[in-house]
């Protein structure tokens, strides 16, 4: 995990605060397409089974941030739950099982970390 956070590809400058967002959901729920659309403005239908790690410099209320996005390829683990500042749970409206999976993932993450944080 430390190699992930301290990797050269993730750091612009230590003076830029980081916002860490995790994307969680079933395979074929649209997670990768959602992230790709946000980062590039284009839509791709294919899903990445292993997930991925991405970054984007953003400005919120006049303050620059380094947005770190982690697209999880499987169920969230404790280390992931402690790393994130926010989580986006993604499910397909055409697949009830994907919603049930997201509900299970939320419950699992709630066990790792207080949901009021």
Steps between C-alpha positions, in 0.01 A plus 500: 500500500779750583658442158161583349463830687864606468541397137654769278206480262264608777681804629495842336624689798474454872343846522188379315254331738366162393139386477470121486190351339423131468267356236335175609253267329441177313686411183303642204327756723652788304775605745777522243274676247402756766862572591608516134215739420597729790868502409474529121145608418454196275303180555647152474288195569771252597558430869841442653482186720811597697387856569747783477659806655466846353576860586373839396578847623178679593402835650235520774404842641816650351727237661700252288482133595649181364202268456610137539243255364520132580270272298478177699487176303351301789353533847645783711760400759580670832806675357290652221231609748757684710664661194193666345354839584182415306349201323275487195295180490405409142234252391308420182130584486465195275652257752347457845794286612734794441290706746508218756878480457537875561284470812725218624812707422357797692431279803850354476660846488285617792660222707847630411427867559242715677252617233460840669864590419 
